[in-house]
Amino acid sequence: MSNQNFNTENGSNSNSTSKNRLNIPEARAAMDRFKMEAAAEVGVDLKDGYNGDLTSREAGSVGGQMVKKMVESYEKSL
């Protein structure tokens, strides 16, 4: 069996490693603002463009903060 990545959305083979695409392109700017806000809240120096110098802990704390804020927002809407 060959070592291939499969795109489960449309069932096709793909050699691309990134599947992180927003379904609504206009949402990218809002998500970027949200990410920068979350990074500032946890004290991570996130900049526009390449952030490959972040540690896994720093990157994870930004993602965790984003999820925390999304859950809080959803709970408030109930």
N, C-alpha and C positions, 0 to 999 in steps of 0.2 A: 504494500500500500504506500502511495506517495505521501509526502509530508506537505499538505496544502491547507491553507486557511479557507474556510467556507463562509460565505456571507449568507446567514440564515434568513435575512429579510427577503431576498429574492431567489435563494437557492443556487446561486451561481458561485463558481470558484473565484477566489480573489487572492492575489499575492500581496495586497495591501495590508499593512498591519494596523492602520487607523480606521476605526469605524465611528469615530466621534464626530458626527455631523448633526447639525441642528436641522430639524424638519422645516423650520421657518427661518430663512436667512436673516430677516430683520431682527430676530431675537438675539443674534450674536452680540450686538452692542450692549443690550441689556444684561446679558449673561456676563460679559466682560466687566461691566460696572459692578455687578453683584459680586463677582469674584474678587475684584479689587477692594470692595468694601469689607468682605469677609477676611481678606488677608490683613487689612489694616487693623481689624478688631482683634486678631490673634497675634499681631506684632510681626508679621512676615513681610519683608520688603519685596513685594511683587512688582515687576515692571512690565511695561508693554513689550511684546515680542518674546524673545527667548528667555526662559527661566530655568534652564537646565542646570544652573548652579545651585538650585535649592536642594536641601536634603530631603529624603523621603519623609522624615518627620514634619518638616515645614510644609511640604506639598500636601501631606495627609491632613495636617491641621486646618489648612485652607478648605479642603474638600469637606472635612467634618463640620466645620463652622457653617459652610453653605447648606449642608443637609440639616443641621440643627435649626437654622433660620427658616428653611422651607417647612419643616415639621411644625415649628412654632406658628408660622403663618397659616398653615392648614388648620391647626387646632383652634386658632382664633376665629376662623371662618365658620366653624361648626356651630 
